[in-house]
């Protein structure tokens, strides 16, 4: 919000200054007679408008620099979170003892791909993918994709890298490794 007001103020100052110069040129070109003012006053107005444009340029450059810096920081944070989430996935997959094929299928399932899409990407039959997803759900002690996703969402919401005990969260499920 603060940055928006700052940028709006910069644009307002530049618009007023530009309007001053443009109106002066238009009046001269069209030969309109304006009420004469002292040349000293006109010079001061032109100097003020020029300073306003230069100041607007400088402040605009500062705002642009801040925006780029904020964008770069957000990209770095997103990259760190993505790496952290990938590490969390790999850690859970290792804890559950997933095979490399099951890890691939689990990644595709978490990304939201359908069984047929996963089979197509992996070059296997849908039956194979269904068997692998069943093994993944069994090893993770969940009944389906929504619960599998909820395990990772819970980890993310916990704010740390330690996973809650699945048996405490779902006492009627048995953990199979």
PyMOL commands that set and color helices and strands:
alter all, ss='L'
color gray80, all
select helices_A, chain A and resi 2-30+39-96+100-110+115-122+126-140+145-158+166-169
alter helices_A, ss='H'
color red, helices_A
deselect
rebuild
show_as cartoon
